[in-house]
Amino acid sequence: MFPMEPSRKARGPDHGEATPSSRRTDDGLDRKLLVLVVEDDDPLRTVLCEVLEDHGFRAVPASNGLHALAQLQTLDRPDLIILDLMMPVMNGWDFHNHLKASEKLQTVPVLLLSAYVRKGTHTGPQDVAGALQKPVSVDELLGWVRRLAVRVRR
């Protein structure tokens, strides 16, 4: 399961095309896809960000929903938000409500990562792009991240 699997370094293409973890910008340059990781468990948040960065994504950590809202004030629009539900200060449900109220951010895909997910069902917001139960394997997490982050249109 999650932190026990070894990380694998991402390898980019040799011919300049965008990788699954990058997006071609208007100026023709690739930029790393941005994933906001909202998780109150410090070790898990650190591992999630390291795995994402090892696979070519730009990962930004936030320790709770309020911290994530502050991060969103200074960040480019994220390509994906990985969201825990049970957190102090501001939980995942309240953060999601703020996100959906923002015209700029309401279409950012949200991937729940929570102990409150059970085999395709969850107690979180119902209009999320996906939901994974903790603990999660690196392969399962990266599969979801790659599918969801590349669908975002700026």
N, C-alpha and C positions, 0 to 999 in steps of 0.2 A: 504494500500500500504506500501511500504518498511519500513521506520523507525518506523511506528506506531505499527507493529505487535510485540507481545512479543517474546523474544528469548526462545528457548527450548534447554536445555542442552543435549548433545549427550551422549548416554550410550553405552559403549563398550560391546562386548560379554564376556561371562563368561569362555569360553574355549580356549582363546588364538588365535582364528582366526582373520585375519585382518578385521577391520571395513571398512565401505564404505569410510571413510576418512583417512585410513592408507594403507600402502603398506608393504608387507613382503620384507625385504632386503636380500641380499646374506648371511648375517650372521644369518638369521633366526629371526631377531628382526623386530617389526613393527615400522614404522616411519610415522609421520603425512604427509599427502599429502600437498605439498607446492603450494600455490596459490599467485601469484603476482597480486596485485590490483593497477592498474594504473588509477588514477582518480584525477582530480584537485580540486574538491569540497571537502574541508577538512572535514566537518561534514559527508558527504556521505561516503567518504573513510574510516573514522573512524568506522562508523556503519557497512559497508561492512566487514571490518576486524574483528570487534567484533562478528558479526553473524557467520562468517566462523569459527572463533576460538571457539565459543560456540558449534559448531557442529563438533568439532574434527579436523579441518584443521589447518595448519600453514599458517597464512596470513601475507604477507609482503607488506607494503604500498609504493607507489611511487606517487609523485604529478604531474608528467608529463613524457613524453617519455624519455627525457634525464636523469631524475632521475632514471627511470626504467632501462635504459641501465647501469647506474652506479651500481644499485642494482644487476644486473645480473653478474657483474664482481666478486662479493663476495659470491653470493648465490649458493647453489646446483641448478641443472637444475630444474626449476619449473615444476609441473605437469599440470598447467593451468595458463593462464594469462587472467585476466578480464581487458578489455581495453575500456576506454572512447575515443572518437574521437576528440572532440574539447577541446584542452588544450593549455595553453601558453607554451613557450619555445620550446617544440617539441610535435606536435600533434600526434594523434593515427595513422594516415596514415604513417607518416615518421617513427615512432617507428616500425610499422609493417614491413616496407621495410627493416629496419636494422635487425629485427628479422629473416626475410626470407633469408637474405644474410649470416646468420651465420649457418655454418654446424651443430654446436652443438645445436642450438635453433630452427631451421626452422621447426621441427616437433612438437614443443610444441603447443597444442591446444590453440586457442585464442577465447574468448567469448566477443563479443562487448556488451557494456552496454552504450547506448547512446540515447539521445533525437532524434537522426537522424535515428532511426530504426522505421519502420512502418509496422506492420502486415506481417512479413516475408520478408520484403525488407529493404535494407539499402543502404546508400551512401558510406559505408566504403569498405575496402578491401574485395574482393569477395571470397577469399580462407580461410575464418575464419570458425571455427567449429560451431558457433552459434551466434545469435544476439538477444538481448533483449532491449525493449524500456523502458526508464525511464518514470515514476517510475515503479518499478518492485516489485512483492510480494516476501517475503522471501521464500515461498514454490517453486515458479517458479525458482528463482535464485538457490536455493539449489538443485533442481532437475537437472538443467543443469550442475551445478558444479560437482555433483556426477557422472553423465553420462560421462562427458568429462574427468575429472581428472583420472578416473580409467582406461581409455583406453590407457594411456601413457605407452609406453614400454621404459625402460632405456637402 
